[in-house]
Amino acid sequence: MEYSHDTISAISTPIGVGGISVLRVSGNKAIEVVSKIFFSKIDLKKQSSHKAIFGRIMDGEKLVDEVIVTIFKAPHSYTGEDIAEISCHGSTFITNQILQMLLRNTRLAEPGEFTQRAFLNDKIGLTQAEAIGDLLSAKTKIAHLAALKQYEGSLRIRIEKLLTKLTDYRTQLELEIDFLEQDLDEIDNNKLIDELTALNQELIYLAKTGEEGLIIKDGLKVSLVGAPNVGKSSIFNSFLQTERAIVTPIPGTTRDYLGEVISLSGYLVRIFDTAGLRKTSDQIEMIGIKRSYEIIENSHKIIFVIDGDENKEEYKTLSNLVDPKKIIKVLNKADKFTKNELLKFAKKGYIICSTHQSLGLTELKNSLLHNIEISEEELHSGILTNARQIAAVNRATKSVTKALESIDNSMGYEFTAFDLKEASSALEEIIGKVTTDDILNNIFANFCIGK
């Protein structure tokens, strides 16, 4: 992808009052541009790379601020271009004033343009660039670790190993096609089928890591569902350990869904307390119930709460709406039941809870993370973390499946080789060997302007 080699600038730290603000300038004229407004005993243009110099930012005869400028010379910089970073006092007014002065001779950077230039100048790979975005938005220790391992190259290495296998198979097939009449060893079809089948299983497993990867990054979505006044909001508040939801004995209190975010065993969990799912003539509550259905359909786990009445009709409706495997059944207000009654509910698969007695909440939290926890070993080996990567692996899987079908149907090795080439192209998109402007623009558009 071609890009303009003009010099860009932006504020790299969050806007607001703080100790310092950092402005970043990158491009062939970065050091020259900054030297026009920066005055020091040391000539900025004559300094070697990776040096920090104290001086003053002057707008004509007017002092703007005392700052430190750090320079990084190409190609030994983040973007691979000359970079100058200005550390000034963290006043919004001062920061914006310096930016306006820089923009007299530079262009304001687009979102993620510094990182995009780093990729285009071969300073980082595409999965590393995406990992930088994930590091910036990481909210839990698991999200941080996943982003860090991807930045270190775990996913790229895993993809490159798969590409090496595909290249080996394609080489065998193309030799067979090109030198059919020569005395070369014939391809063992059974062995090739076994190896491609094993490769396909690797791809399928890799795609599955993407489901967990999205949960790590975006959070596990959990909906609390049940009839009005069964104690959903009380469970919601127990999770949050706060009075975020309004709890009253009046049915229909939650007229819309409430959402909060917690960290559970290092995982980001988004909990939604939905409006009670019931028939109502209240127009406002009807809107809330409709929105609740939308939230429930997009949830990873649903906590179905009852307080004695099994509410079989509502459970049936819920089971038709989502996969029953996502539903966690909970009996709330356990302090109101006898031991025998509680035993009957437990045998039916209900988790026994009482928010007044803090009973069953640990078991409920553990059930939320069941089947989604990723081992540290898996994170080290490389997982998918976004929809783009998952889609590419799914395309590769589909192409390998077609390659297997072409062998099974004796269609000729030309078709098999073509399908494996398609699989390679899909995987190469993940690590940036094959890219389009649209792919890159979509990736870097999600970055902040100063990154």
Number of C-alpha atoms within 10 A of each C-alpha: 7 6 8 8 12 13 22 24 28 28 23 18 19 13 13 13 13 12 10 16 23 20 21 25 32 32 25 17 20 27 26 16 22 24 17 16 16 24 18 13 8 11 11 23 13 8 16 11 17 14 13 18 20 16 17 18 24 17 15 9 6 8 10 17 19 16 20 20 25 20 27 24 23 16 14 14 18 20 25 22 24 23 30 30 23 26 23 22 19 18 16 15 12 15 25 16 14 20 19 15 17 23 16 9 18 22 14 19 20 18 19 21 24 28 24 25 21 20 21 18 15 12 19 20 20 25 24 25 24 20 23 19 20 23 19 13 15 21 19 19 15 23 24 19 17 28 31 20 19 27 23 16 21 21 24 23 15 14 21 15 12 16 20 12 15 19 16 10 18 21 13 16 21 16 12 18 14 9 10 12 8 8 7 10 9 10 12 8 11 11 10 15 16 12 14 20 16 12 17 19 13 14 22 16 13 20 22 16 21 21 17 21 26 18 21 28 23 20 22 24 21 23 29 27 30 27 20 21 20 21 24 30 26 25 23 24 19 16 19 16 10 10 12 15 20 11 16 13 10 9 13 19 17 23 20 21 21 19 16 15 15 17 15 15 14 15 22 23 22 18 25 26 26 27 30 25 21 14 9 11 8 11 10 11 21 18 13 20 23 15 16 24 19 10 17 22 15 13 19 19 24 27 24 21 27 23 21 16 9 13 13 9 9 16 19 11 11 21 14 10 12 17 13 14 10 15 21 19 23 24 24 27 20 22 15 12 13 9 10 9 12 19 13 11 17 15 9 9 12 19 22 21 24 20 19 13 11 11 17 17 18 11 12 18 13 11 14 22 16 8 8 15 15 16 9 12 8 12 21 17 15 23 30 24 28 18 13 15 20 22 16 20 28 19 19 25 24 18 22 27 18 18 27 21 15 18 17 13 9 11 12 13 18 15 18 25 23 18 22 27 21 19 26 27 18 23 27 20 19 23 21 20 12 13 15 10 10 8 13 16 14 11 18 21 14 12 23 20 19 22 21
